[in-house]
């Protein structure tokens, strides 16, 4: 298959231990907007070209939930337009992230392939990379309104 039959990876669903805390984190740090909130246990966000779902771990499961010592998913990423945008985001995130339950995992760094990024974690320890990647960052995404 030479041409993908899809439009790209644009949806991520995460189970969370505290939906209100995670909601505040994604709304305030990543400026995600709620597109659907079907009930008190689920919320769906978008930044325009993507979809992030947060699902509250059920109370029955939550009591027995043990945070993994390691995660299989290494990280998810958000694309930025320039290295300067990475630095601006880092400067905006660093002073407020602890208050929102997250943490800086790695400060901004230039990578061998020409990319530039920093890493931070959400309240449940999911790692997010804020990334300038020369080839991907140059692409302009068209927001079509399709959902």
Phi and psi restraints in degrees (value plus and minus 20) as a CYANA .aco file:
   2 UNK   PHI    -118.6   -78.6
   2 UNK   PSI     -50.5   -10.5
   3 UNK   PHI    -131.5   -91.5
   3 UNK   PSI     105.2   145.2
   4 UNK   PHI     -82.5   -42.5
   4 UNK   PSI     128.1   168.1
   5 UNK   PHI    -110.7   -70.7
   5 UNK   PSI      -5.1    34.9
   6 UNK   PHI    -152.0  -112.0
   6 UNK   PSI     154.2   194.2
   7 UNK   PHI    -123.0   -83.0
   7 UNK   PSI      -9.6    30.4
   8 UNK   PHI      92.7   132.7
   8 UNK   PSI     145.5   185.5
   9 UNK   PHI    -100.6   -60.6
   9 UNK   PSI      87.9   127.9
  10 UNK   PHI    -153.2  -113.2
  10 UNK   PSI     -12.5    27.5
  11 UNK   PHI    -153.9  -113.9
  11 UNK   PSI     114.1   154.1
  12 UNK   PHI    -156.9  -116.9
  12 UNK   PSI     114.5   154.5
  13 UNK   PHI    -140.4  -100.4
  13 UNK   PSI     108.7   148.7
  14 UNK   PHI    -142.4  -102.4
  14 UNK   PSI     117.8   157.8
  15 UNK   PHI    -108.0   -68.0
  15 UNK   PSI     116.7   156.7
  16 UNK   PHI    -147.5  -107.5
  16 UNK   PSI     135.5   175.5
  17 UNK   PHI    -106.2   -66.2
  17 UNK   PSI     -43.0    -3.0
  18 UNK   PHI    -165.4  -125.4
  18 UNK   PSI      79.1   119.1
  19 UNK   PHI     -80.6   -40.6
  19 UNK   PSI     -62.4   -22.4
  20 UNK   PHI     -81.6   -41.6
  20 UNK   PSI     -64.6   -24.6
  21 UNK   PHI     -84.4   -44.4
  21 UNK   PSI     -65.5   -25.5
  22 UNK   PHI     -86.7   -46.7
  22 UNK   PSI     -58.3   -18.3
  23 UNK   PHI     -79.8   -39.8
  23 UNK   PSI     -68.0   -28.0
  24 UNK   PHI     -80.3   -40.3
  24 UNK   PSI     -60.6   -20.6
  25 UNK   PHI     -78.9   -38.9
  25 UNK   PSI     -72.8   -32.8
  26 UNK   PHI     -91.6   -51.6
  26 UNK   PSI     -53.6   -13.6
  27 UNK   PHI     -88.5   -48.5
  27 UNK   PSI     -66.0   -26.0
  28 UNK   PHI    -102.2   -62.2
  28 UNK   PSI     -60.1   -20.1
  29 UNK   PHI    -105.0   -65.0
  29 UNK   PSI     -56.9   -16.9
  30 UNK   PHI    -130.0   -90.0
  30 UNK   PSI     -14.6    25.4
  31 UNK   PHI      33.6    73.6
  31 UNK   PSI      13.7    53.7
  32 UNK   PHI     -90.6   -50.6
  32 UNK   PSI     123.0   163.0
  33 UNK   PHI    -129.4   -89.4
  33 UNK   PSI     117.4   157.4
  34 UNK   PHI     -89.1   -49.1
  34 UNK   PSI     108.2   148.2
  35 UNK   PHI    -129.8   -89.8
  35 UNK   PSI     -39.3     0.7
  36 UNK   PHI    -183.7  -143.7
  36 UNK   PSI     114.8   154.8
  37 UNK   PHI    -155.2  -115.2
  37 UNK   PSI      65.0   105.0
  38 UNK   PHI     -87.2   -47.2
  38 UNK   PSI     -44.8    -4.8
  39 UNK   PHI    -186.1  -146.1
  39 UNK   PSI    -197.7  -157.7
  40 UNK   PHI     -93.5   -53.5
  40 UNK   PSI     -26.3    13.7
  41 UNK   PHI    -126.0   -86.0
  41 UNK   PSI     -23.8    16.2
  42 UNK   PHI    -164.6  -124.6
  42 UNK   PSI     120.5   160.5
  43 UNK   PHI    -164.4  -124.4
  43 UNK   PSI     120.8   160.8
  44 UNK   PHI    -138.8   -98.8
  44 UNK   PSI     112.0   152.0
  45 UNK   PHI    -137.7   -97.7
  45 UNK   PSI     144.7   184.7
  46 UNK   PHI    -171.7  -131.7
  46 UNK   PSI     130.7   170.7
  47 UNK   PHI    -127.4   -87.4
  47 UNK   PSI     -11.8    28.2
  48 UNK   PHI     103.8   143.8
  48 UNK   PSI     -58.8   -18.8
  49 UNK   PHI    -145.0  -105.0
  49 UNK   PSI      -9.9    30.1
  50 UNK   PHI    -161.4  -121.4
  50 UNK   PSI    -199.6  -159.6
  51 UNK   PHI    -168.9  -128.9
  51 UNK   PSI     105.1   145.1
  52 UNK   PHI    -139.3   -99.3
  52 UNK   PSI     104.2   144.2
  53 UNK   PHI    -128.6   -88.6
  53 UNK   PSI     114.3   154.3
  54 UNK   PHI    -134.6   -94.6
  54 UNK   PSI     107.3   147.3
  55 UNK   PHI    -141.5  -101.5
  55 UNK   PSI     100.4   140.4
  56 UNK   PHI     -84.5   -44.5
  56 UNK   PSI     109.5   149.5
  57 UNK   PHI     -84.9   -44.9
  57 UNK   PSI     110.3   150.3
  58 UNK   PHI     -77.3   -37.3
  58 UNK   PSI     124.4   164.4
  59 UNK   PHI     -73.8   -33.8
  59 UNK   PSI     -59.3   -19.3
  60 UNK   PHI     -81.6   -41.6
  60 UNK   PSI     -54.8   -14.8
  61 UNK   PHI    -103.6   -63.6
  61 UNK   PSI     -51.9   -11.9
  62 UNK   PHI     -81.6   -41.6
  62 UNK   PSI     -57.8   -17.8
  63 UNK   PHI     -80.9   -40.9
  63 UNK   PSI     -54.5   -14.5
  64 UNK   PHI    -116.1   -76.1
  64 UNK   PSI     -23.6    16.4
  65 UNK   PHI     -85.6   -45.6
  65 UNK   PSI     112.5   152.5
  66 UNK   PHI    -144.1  -104.1
  66 UNK   PSI     104.6   144.6
  67 UNK   PHI     -80.2   -40.2
  67 UNK   PSI     110.6   150.6
  68 UNK   PHI     -82.4   -42.4
  68 UNK   PSI     128.7   168.7
  69 UNK   PHI     -98.0   -58.0
  69 UNK   PSI     -40.6    -0.6
  70 UNK   PHI    -166.6  -126.6
  70 UNK   PSI     132.5   172.5
  71 UNK   PHI    -132.4   -92.4
  71 UNK   PSI     127.7   167.7
  72 UNK   PHI     -96.2   -56.2
  72 UNK   PSI     -55.7   -15.7
  73 UNK   PHI     -99.8   -59.8
  73 UNK   PSI      93.0   133.0
  74 UNK   PHI     -84.3   -44.3
  74 UNK   PSI     -72.4   -32.4
  75 UNK   PHI    -189.3  -149.3
  75 UNK   PSI     145.3   185.3
  76 UNK   PHI    -136.3   -96.3
  76 UNK   PSI     143.8   183.8
  77 UNK   PHI    -154.9  -114.9
  77 UNK   PSI     133.6   173.6
  78 UNK   PHI    -137.4   -97.4
  78 UNK   PSI     119.6   159.6
  79 UNK   PHI    -114.0   -74.0
  79 UNK   PSI     116.2   156.2
  80 UNK   PHI    -138.4   -98.4
  80 UNK   PSI     138.6   178.6
  81 UNK   PHI     -97.7   -57.7
  81 UNK   PSI     -43.5    -3.5
  82 UNK   PHI    -176.9  -136.9
  82 UNK   PSI     143.2   183.2
  83 UNK   PHI     -79.9   -39.9
  83 UNK   PSI     -54.5   -14.5
  84 UNK   PHI     -83.9   -43.9
  84 UNK   PSI     -55.6   -15.6
  85 UNK   PHI     -87.1   -47.1
  85 UNK   PSI     -55.2   -15.2
  86 UNK   PHI     -82.0   -42.0
  86 UNK   PSI     -66.9   -26.9
  87 UNK   PHI     -82.7   -42.7
  87 UNK   PSI     -61.4   -21.4
  88 UNK   PHI     -82.8   -42.8
  88 UNK   PSI     -62.2   -22.2
  89 UNK   PHI     -85.3   -45.3
  89 UNK   PSI     -62.7   -22.7
  90 UNK   PHI     -78.5   -38.5
  90 UNK   PSI     -65.0   -25.0
  91 UNK   PHI     -84.4   -44.4
  91 UNK   PSI     -50.9   -10.9
  92 UNK   PHI     -98.8   -58.8
  92 UNK   PSI     -56.9   -16.9
  93 UNK   PHI     -98.1   -58.1
  93 UNK   PSI     -62.9   -22.9
  94 UNK   PHI     -73.5   -33.5
  94 UNK   PSI     -65.4   -25.4
  95 UNK   PHI     -94.0   -54.0
  95 UNK   PSI     -35.4     4.6
  96 UNK   PHI    -135.9   -95.9
  96 UNK   PSI     -30.9     9.1
  97 UNK   PHI     -83.4   -43.4
  97 UNK   PSI     -60.3   -20.3
  98 UNK   PHI     -84.0   -44.0
  98 UNK   PSI     -59.8   -19.8
  99 UNK   PHI     -81.2   -41.2
  99 UNK   PSI     -49.0    -9.0
 100 UNK   PHI    -113.2   -73.2
 100 UNK   PSI     -14.3    25.7
 101 UNK   PHI      72.6   112.6
 101 UNK   PSI     -18.0    22.0
 102 UNK   PHI    -123.9   -83.9
 102 UNK   PSI    -190.1  -150.1
 103 UNK   PHI    -176.2  -136.2
 103 UNK   PSI     132.7   172.7
 104 UNK   PHI     -97.1   -57.1
 104 UNK   PSI     107.2   147.2
 105 UNK   PHI    -113.7   -73.7
 105 UNK   PSI     -62.2   -22.2
 106 UNK   PHI    -167.9  -127.9
 106 UNK   PSI     114.8   154.8
 107 UNK   PHI     -92.8   -52.8
 107 UNK   PSI     151.7   191.7
 108 UNK   PHI     -74.7   -34.7
 108 UNK   PSI     120.8   160.8
 109 UNK   PHI    -170.7  -130.7
 109 UNK   PSI     121.3   161.3
 110 UNK   PHI    -103.5   -63.5
 110 UNK   PSI     111.9   151.9
 111 UNK   PHI    -122.5   -82.5
 111 UNK   PSI     141.1   181.1
 112 UNK   PHI     -78.9   -38.9
 112 UNK   PSI     -49.8    -9.8
 113 UNK   PHI    -105.8   -65.8
 113 UNK   PSI     -14.2    25.8
 114 UNK   PHI      74.6   114.6
 114 UNK   PSI     -24.8    15.2
 115 UNK   PHI    -101.8   -61.8
 115 UNK   PSI     146.4   186.4
 116 UNK   PHI    -165.0  -125.0
 116 UNK   PSI     112.5   152.5
 117 UNK   PHI    -180.3  -140.3
 117 UNK   PSI     150.4   190.4
 118 UNK   PHI    -159.1  -119.1
 118 UNK   PSI     142.9   182.9
 119 UNK   PHI    -142.2  -102.2
 119 UNK   PSI     122.3   162.3
 120 UNK   PHI    -164.0  -124.0
 120 UNK   PSI     141.4   181.4
 121 UNK   PHI    -138.3   -98.3
 121 UNK   PSI     131.9   171.9
 122 UNK   PHI    -106.0   -66.0
 122 UNK   PSI     159.7   199.7
 123 UNK   PHI     -80.5   -40.5
 123 UNK   PSI     -41.9    -1.9
 124 UNK   PHI    -118.7   -78.7
 124 UNK   PSI     -11.7    28.3
 125 UNK   PHI      68.2   108.2
 125 UNK   PSI     -16.0    24.0
 126 UNK   PHI     -89.8   -49.8
 126 UNK   PSI     109.1   149.1
 127 UNK   PHI    -110.5   -70.5
 127 UNK   PSI     116.5   156.5
 128 UNK   PHI    -142.2  -102.2
 128 UNK   PSI     112.3   152.3
 129 UNK   PHI    -123.9   -83.9
 129 UNK   PSI     104.9   144.9
 130 UNK   PHI    -112.2   -72.2
 130 UNK   PSI      91.7   131.7
 131 UNK   PHI    -147.3  -107.3
 131 UNK   PSI     110.5   150.5
 132 UNK   PHI    -120.4   -80.4
 132 UNK   PSI     100.4   140.4
 133 UNK   PHI    -146.2  -106.2
 133 UNK   PSI      93.7   133.7
 134 UNK   PHI     -67.3   -27.3
 134 UNK   PSI     -64.1   -24.1
 135 UNK   PHI     -94.6   -54.6
 135 UNK   PSI     -64.4   -24.4
 136 UNK   PHI     -96.3   -56.3
 136 UNK   PSI     -59.9   -19.9
 137 UNK   PHI     -84.3   -44.3
 137 UNK   PSI     -44.9    -4.9
 138 UNK   PHI     -95.1   -55.1
 138 UNK   PSI     -41.2    -1.2
 139 UNK   PHI     -89.8   -49.8
 139 UNK   PSI     119.2   159.2
 140 UNK   PHI    -121.7   -81.7
 140 UNK   PSI     103.9   143.9
 141 UNK   PHI    -110.4   -70.4
 141 UNK   PSI     112.6   152.6
 142 UNK   PHI    -113.5   -73.5
 142 UNK   PSI     105.0   145.0
 143 UNK   PHI    -109.4   -69.4
 143 UNK   PSI      95.7   135.7
 144 UNK   PHI    -121.5   -81.5
 144 UNK   PSI     -34.6     5.4
 145 UNK   PHI      65.2   105.2
 145 UNK   PSI     -24.7    15.3
 146 UNK   PHI     -87.2   -47.2
 146 UNK   PSI     118.7   158.7
